[in-house]
Amino acid sequence: MPSSSGGGPGPAAGPGHKRPGAGGGPVTFKAGCPQCRGRFELAAGALRLAIGGSSRSTFYSFTCPQCGAQVRKPAGERIVELLTGGGVSTLRSV
């Protein structure tokens, strides 16, 4: 399964992306929590993507499964592409 972590924000390197294999499994994303420094994989349903009018207002968010912290990280073009391609729920603001 290919994964990608290039260009992502912070030490977690943004969400690395795993595509479904021959078995048709769900898409998962590698993520990290800045609070507890946990590293884990999240299903697309565990992430939210907000696309704003600028780079400052475009981000993805999730709840850390290890410590429960609400995590919000910036999302550049590549991250947006990976998340939308992987089925992450997207909110667009004007």
FILO-315856 format. One record per atom (N, C-alpha, C): residue in three letters; atom name; x, z, y. Coordinates in pm, 1 decimal, always signed. Last residue first. Layout:
ATOM    r   a        px        pz        py
ATOM  ala  CA         X         Z         Y
...
//
This chain:
ATOM    r   a        px        pz        py
ATOM  val   N   -1693.8    +229.9   +3044.0
ATOM  val  CA   -1674.8    +129.6   +3148.0
ATOM  val   C   -1595.9    +188.6   +3261.7
ATOM  ser   N   -1598.3    +296.2   +2706.9
ATOM  ser  CA   -1649.9    +339.9   +2836.8
ATOM  ser   C   -1614.4    +234.9   +2942.0
ATOM  arg   N   -1677.3    +286.3   +2368.8
ATOM  arg  CA   -1618.7    +211.6   +2480.8
ATOM  arg   C   -1681.8    +262.8   +2609.2
ATOM  leu   N   -1594.5    +433.4   +2070.9
ATOM  leu  CA   -1676.8    +448.2   +2189.1
ATOM  leu   C   -1606.2    +374.7   +2302.1
ATOM  thr   N   -1586.2    +377.8   +1721.8
ATOM  thr  CA   -1530.4    +350.5   +1853.8
ATOM  thr   C   -1634.7    +366.9   +1962.8
ATOM  ser   N   -1483.9    +485.5   +1403.4
ATOM  ser  CA   -1592.4    +479.9   +1500.6
ATOM  ser   C   -1533.7    +472.2   +1641.1
ATOM  val   N   -1267.3    +286.9   +1209.3
ATOM  val  CA   -1286.6    +410.2   +1287.8
ATOM  val   C   -1396.3    +387.5   +1391.0
ATOM  gly   N   -1198.1     +67.6   +1049.5
ATOM  gly  CA   -1334.6    +117.5   +1047.0
ATOM  gly   C   -1359.0    +247.2   +1121.4
ATOM  gly   N    -953.2     -49.2   +1069.8
ATOM  gly  CA    -974.7     +41.9    +957.6
ATOM  gly   C   -1112.3    +106.7    +956.8
ATOM  gly   N    -957.5    -185.6   +1304.6
ATOM  gly  CA    -950.3    -262.8   +1181.7
ATOM  gly   C    -978.1    -179.1   +1058.4
ATOM  thr   N    -946.6     +30.1   +1479.9
ATOM  thr  CA   -1068.6     -50.8   +1474.8
ATOM  thr   C   -1072.1    -134.2   +1346.5
ATOM  leu   N    -684.2    +125.6   +1418.6
ATOM  leu  CA    -802.0    +209.9   +1400.8
ATOM  leu   C    -930.4    +127.8   +1392.1
ATOM  leu   N    -515.4     -94.4   +1478.1
ATOM  leu  CA    -517.0     -33.5   +1345.2
ATOM  leu   C    -645.4     +45.8   +1320.6
ATOM  glu   N    -577.0    -138.2   +1753.3
ATOM  glu  CA    -593.4    -244.1   +1653.8
ATOM  glu   C    -603.8    -187.1   +1512.4
ATOM  val   N    -499.8    +105.6   +1864.5
ATOM  val  CA    -639.8     +61.2   +1875.7
ATOM  val   C    -668.0     -44.8   +1769.1
ATOM  ile   N    -225.2     +91.8   +1810.2
ATOM  ile  CA    -305.6    +198.0   +1749.5
ATOM  ile   C    -453.3    +159.4   +1752.4
ATOM  arg   N    -155.8    -127.2   +1972.8
ATOM  arg  CA    -134.6    -133.3   +1826.2
ATOM  arg   C    -219.9     -28.4   +1755.3
ATOM  glu   N    -220.8     -34.1   +2236.7
ATOM  glu  CA    -283.0    -153.2   +2177.2
ATOM  glu   C    -273.0    -156.2   +2025.8
ATOM  gly   N    -231.6    +329.4   +2220.3
ATOM  gly  CA    -188.8    +201.7   +2274.8
ATOM  gly   C    -255.5     +86.9   +2199.3
ATOM  ala   N    -383.7    +621.8   +2273.2
ATOM  ala  CA    -386.4    +508.8   +2180.0
ATOM  ala   C    -348.7    +380.5   +2252.7
ATOM  pro   N    -302.2    +972.0   +2290.6
ATOM  pro  CA    -317.6    +840.2   +2352.4
ATOM  pro   C    -312.9    +730.1   +2246.3
ATOM  lys   N    -496.8   +1223.5   +2120.8
ATOM  lys  CA    -369.9   +1154.7   +2143.3
ATOM  lys   C    -395.0   +1018.1   +2206.1
ATOM  arg   N    -623.3   +1534.8   +2049.1
ATOM  arg  CA    -649.2   +1412.1   +2124.8
ATOM  arg   C    -513.6   +1350.4   +2157.5
ATOM  val   N    -765.1   +1769.2   +1831.1
ATOM  val  CA    -646.4   +1693.8   +1868.8
ATOM  val   C    -689.3   +1564.2   +1938.2
ATOM  gln   N    -869.3   +2088.1   +1789.2
ATOM  gln  CA    -918.7   +1958.6   +1835.3
ATOM  gln   C    -797.7   +1883.1   +1891.4
ATOM  ala   N    -773.7   +2277.3   +1500.3
ATOM  ala  CA    -753.7   +2239.7   +1640.5
ATOM  ala   C    -816.3   +2103.2   +1668.9
ATOM  gly   N    -780.3   +2355.8   +1235.0
ATOM  gly  CA    -906.6   +2342.0   +1306.7
ATOM  gly   C    -894.4   +2303.8   +1453.1
ATOM  cys   N    -562.8   +2361.1   +1069.0
ATOM  cys  CA    -580.3   +2474.7   +1160.6
ATOM  cys   C    -709.5   +2467.7   +1241.8
ATOM  gln   N    -604.4   +2145.6    +884.4
ATOM  gln  CA    -528.0   +2263.7    +845.9
ATOM  gln   C    -554.9   +2383.4    +936.4
ATOM  pro   N    -737.6   +1930.5    +989.5
ATOM  pro  CA    -794.1   +1991.6    +869.4
ATOM  pro   C    -721.0   +2119.5    +826.5
ATOM  cys   N    -800.7   +1893.8   +1328.1
ATOM  cys  CA    -696.0   +1919.1   +1230.0
ATOM  cys   C    -757.9   +1988.0   +1107.6
ATOM  thr   N   -1019.6   +1648.1   +1430.4
ATOM  thr  CA   -1004.7   +1791.3   +1410.9
ATOM  thr   C    -901.5   +1812.3   +1301.2
ATOM  phe   N    -933.7   +1382.9   +1660.3
ATOM  phe  CA    -974.4   +1433.0   +1529.6
ATOM  phe   C    -960.9   +1585.0   +1530.0
ATOM  ser   N    -909.0   +1083.1   +1859.9
ATOM  ser  CA    -919.1   +1227.4   +1842.0
ATOM  ser   C    -964.7   +1260.5   +1700.7
ATOM  tyr   N    -743.3    +851.7   +2075.1
ATOM  tyr  CA    -812.9    +882.5   +1950.7
ATOM  tyr   C    -812.4   +1033.6   +1935.0
ATOM  phe   N    -788.1    +677.7   +2392.3
ATOM  phe  CA    -728.8    +779.2   +2305.0
ATOM  phe   C    -804.4    +785.8   +2173.5
ATOM  thr   N    -776.0    +572.7   +2715.7
ATOM  thr  CA    -789.5    +523.5   +2579.2
ATOM  thr   C    -715.0    +618.8   +2487.1
ATOM  ser   N    -720.7    +640.1   +2974.1
ATOM  ser  CA    -852.2    +678.1   +2922.6
ATOM  ser   C    -880.0    +620.5   +2783.8
ATOM  arg   N    -469.8    +539.7   +3026.7
ATOM  arg  CA    -490.6    +684.7   +3035.8
ATOM  arg   C    -623.0    +729.6   +2975.0
ATOM  ser   N    -504.3    +267.6   +3018.2
ATOM  ser  CA    -431.6    +330.2   +2908.3
ATOM  ser   C    -448.9    +482.2   +2909.3
ATOM  ser   N    -849.5    +203.3   +3119.5
ATOM  ser  CA    -704.1    +207.1   +3140.1
ATOM  ser   C    -637.6    +272.9   +3020.3
ATOM  gly   N   -1113.4    +214.2   +3049.9
ATOM  gly  CA   -1071.8    +105.4   +3136.2
ATOM  gly   C    -922.3    +101.0   +3161.4
ATOM  gly   N   -1113.3    +323.0   +2702.3
ATOM  gly  CA   -1149.6    +328.9   +2843.3
ATOM  gly   C   -1098.5    +207.8   +2919.2
ATOM  ile   N   -1219.5    +397.0   +2395.1
ATOM  ile  CA   -1149.7    +291.1   +2466.6
ATOM  ile   C   -1201.5    +289.6   +2609.5
ATOM  ala   N   -1177.1    +636.3   +2155.2
ATOM  ala  CA   -1241.4    +611.8   +2284.9
ATOM  ala   C   -1157.7    +509.2   +2359.5
ATOM  leu   N   -1233.2    +700.7   +1821.2
ATOM  leu  CA   -1152.8    +623.9   +1914.5
ATOM  leu   C   -1233.9    +601.1   +2040.7
ATOM  arg   N   -1207.4    +952.0   +1575.6
ATOM  arg  CA   -1289.1    +887.8   +1679.1
ATOM  arg   C   -1193.8    +818.5   +1775.1
ATOM  leu   N   -1185.8   +1032.5   +1224.9
ATOM  leu  CA   -1125.5    +996.5   +1353.1
ATOM  leu   C   -1229.7    +935.5   +1446.0
ATOM  ala   N   -1308.9   +1059.2    +986.7
ATOM  ala  CA   -1259.5   +1182.2   +1048.5
ATOM  ala   C   -1199.9   +1158.3   +1187.0
ATOM  gly   N   -1363.8    +807.6    +886.4
ATOM  gly  CA   -1474.6    +887.1    +938.8
ATOM  gly   C   -1433.1   +1015.4   +1007.3
ATOM  ala   N   -1119.4    +724.8    +777.0
ATOM  ala  CA   -1165.1    +666.0    +903.2
ATOM  ala   C   -1276.0    +748.5    +966.7
ATOM  ala   N    -945.1   +1014.8    +654.2
ATOM  ala  CA   -1032.0    +899.6    +633.8
ATOM  ala   C   -1077.7    +850.0    +770.3
ATOM  leu   N    -607.5   +1116.4    +696.1
ATOM  leu  CA    -748.0   +1129.5    +732.6
ATOM  leu   C    -822.2   +1001.1    +700.0
ATOM  glu   N    -333.5   +1302.3    +577.6
ATOM  glu  CA    -402.0   +1173.7    +583.2
ATOM  glu   C    -548.8   +1199.9    +610.9
ATOM  phe   N     -85.6   +1501.2    +752.3
ATOM  phe  CA    -190.3   +1479.5    +654.5
ATOM  phe   C    -244.0   +1338.7    +667.1
ATOM  arg   N    +101.2   +1771.5    +872.3
ATOM  arg  CA     +95.2   +1625.5    +854.0
ATOM  arg   C      +0.4   +1601.0    +738.3
ATOM  gly   N    +114.7   +2031.9   +1118.0
ATOM  gly  CA     +76.1   +1980.6    +987.2
ATOM  gly   C     +74.6   +1829.0    +987.6
ATOM  arg   N    +165.8   +2162.9   +1352.0
ATOM  arg  CA    +266.3   +2067.8   +1303.8
ATOM  arg   C    +238.9   +2017.7   +1161.7
ATOM  cys   N     -24.2   +2304.1   +1478.8
ATOM  cys  CA     +34.0   +2367.2   +1358.9
ATOM  cys   C    +144.8   +2282.6   +1296.5
ATOM  gln   N     -43.8   +2132.9   +1718.4
ATOM  gln  CA     -59.0   +2278.9   +1719.4
ATOM  gln   C     +13.8   +2343.9   +1601.3
ATOM  pro   N     -24.8   +1862.7   +1668.7
ATOM  pro  CA     +76.6   +1922.2   +1755.0
ATOM  pro   C     +68.6   +2075.6   +1758.7
ATOM  cys   N     -66.6   +1717.9   +1354.3
ATOM  cys  CA    -123.7   +1811.1   +1450.7
ATOM  cys   C     -13.4   +1872.2   +1536.9
ATOM  gly   N     -78.4   +1376.1   +1252.9
ATOM  gly  CA     -11.1   +1504.0   +1263.8
ATOM  gly   C     -74.2   +1588.2   +1372.1
ATOM  ala   N    -164.7   +1122.6   +1008.6
ATOM  ala  CA    -175.6   +1187.8   +1139.2
ATOM  ala   C     -99.9   +1319.1   +1135.3
ATOM  lys   N    -240.2    +821.3    +848.4
ATOM  lys  CA    -149.3    +934.6    +858.1
ATOM  lys   C    -159.5    +990.8    +998.6
ATOM  phe   N    -552.7    +718.0    +727.1
ATOM  phe  CA    -456.8    +713.8    +836.6
ATOM  phe   C    -370.6    +838.4    +832.2
ATOM  thr   N    -714.6    +507.2    +484.0
ATOM  thr  CA    -672.8    +637.6    +535.3
ATOM  thr   C    -566.5    +618.1    +641.7
ATOM  val   N    -985.1    +334.3    +344.9
ATOM  val  CA    -872.9    +328.9    +436.7
ATOM  val   C    -841.7    +471.5    +481.7
ATOM  pro   N   -1078.8    +377.8      -4.0
ATOM  pro  CA   -1101.9    +384.4    +139.9
ATOM  pro   C    -972.2    +375.8    +220.3
ATOM  gly   N   -1012.5    +132.8    -266.5
ATOM  gly  CA   -1023.7    +267.3    -211.1
ATOM  gly   C   -1041.6    +264.6     -60.7
ATOM  gly   N    -993.4     -92.0    -429.1
ATOM  gly  CA   -1093.9     -89.3    -323.6
ATOM  gly   C   -1115.0     +48.3    -263.2
ATOM  gly   N    -795.2    -127.9    -611.8
ATOM  gly  CA    -909.8     -50.0    -655.3
ATOM  gly   C   -1017.6     -39.9    -549.4
ATOM  ala   N    -596.9    -247.9    -471.6
ATOM  ala  CA    -674.2    -333.0    -561.4
ATOM  ala   C    -799.7    -261.1    -609.5
ATOM  gly   N    -632.0     -49.5    -169.9
ATOM  gly  CA    -556.3    -118.1    -273.1
ATOM  gly   C    -647.8    -204.2    -359.0
ATOM  pro   N    -693.8     -47.6    +178.4
ATOM  pro  CA    -740.4     -26.8     +42.0
ATOM  pro   C    -657.5    -107.4     -56.4
ATOM  arg   N    -411.8     +44.9    +385.7
ATOM  arg  CA    -524.2     -42.2    +352.1
ATOM  arg   C    -568.5     -14.6    +209.3
ATOM  lys   N    -314.7    +295.3    +592.7
ATOM  lys  CA    -308.8    +249.2    +454.6
ATOM  lys   C    -433.1    +167.3    +425.8
ATOM  his   N    -128.4    +357.6    +878.2
ATOM  his  CA    -250.0    +296.7    +826.1
ATOM  his   C    -228.0    +253.9    +682.8
ATOM  gly   N     -50.4    +627.2   +1087.2
ATOM  gly  CA      -3.2    +525.0    +995.4
ATOM  gly   C    -126.0    +477.9    +920.1
ATOM  pro   N    -134.1    +718.8   +1403.2
ATOM  pro  CA    -189.7    +707.3   +1269.1
ATOM  pro   C    -124.6    +594.4   +1192.5
ATOM  gly   N    +168.8    +847.6   +1552.9
ATOM  gly  CA     +35.2    +787.9   +1554.1
ATOM  gly   C     -19.3    +775.1   +1414.8
ATOM  ala   N    +392.9    +997.9   +1502.7
ATOM  ala  CA    +404.2    +852.4   +1506.6
ATOM  ala   C    +269.4    +784.4   +1500.4
ATOM  ala   N    +418.3   +1260.9   +1527.3
ATOM  ala  CA    +340.5   +1217.3   +1411.9
ATOM  ala   C    +340.2   +1065.5   +1402.0
ATOM  pro   N    +551.2   +1293.7   +1766.1
ATOM  pro  CA    +627.7   +1305.2   +1643.2
ATOM  pro   C    +550.6   +1262.8   +1519.8
ATOM  gly   N    +401.5   +1045.2   +1996.2
ATOM  gly  CA    +439.6   +1176.3   +1945.3
ATOM  gly   C    +513.1   +1173.6   +1812.8
ATOM  pro   N    +223.6    +738.5   +1928.9
ATOM  pro  CA    +263.1    +848.6   +2014.9
ATOM  pro   C    +310.3    +970.4   +1936.8
ATOM  gly   N    +360.1    +443.8   +1766.4
ATOM  gly  CA    +258.8    +546.6   +1786.7
ATOM  gly   C    +310.9    +659.8   +1872.0
ATOM  gly   N    +545.6    +250.4   +1700.0
ATOM  gly  CA    +483.7    +246.0   +1830.0
ATOM  gly   C    +382.8    +354.3   +1858.8
ATOM  gly   N    +486.2    +243.8   +1348.1
ATOM  gly  CA    +562.1    +204.2   +1464.7
ATOM  gly   C    +480.6    +210.0   +1592.2
ATOM  ser   N    +373.4    +290.1   +1110.9
ATOM  ser  CA    +376.0    +402.7   +1202.5
ATOM  ser   C    +450.8    +368.2   +1330.0
ATOM  ser   N    +195.5    +166.2    +843.4
ATOM  ser  CA    +260.7    +134.4    +969.0
ATOM  ser   C    +260.1    +257.3   +1055.8
ATOM  ser   N    +202.4     +65.6    +500.1
ATOM  ser  CA    +167.4    +160.5    +605.5
ATOM  ser   C    +246.0    +124.0    +729.0
ATOM  pro   N     +70.4     -95.3    +211.3
ATOM  pro  CA    +152.3     -96.5    +332.4
ATOM  pro   C    +108.8     +12.4    +427.5
ATOM  met   N     +83.8      +0.0    -118.4
ATOM  met  CA      +0.0      +0.0      +0.0
ATOM  met   C     +87.9      +0.0    +124.2
//
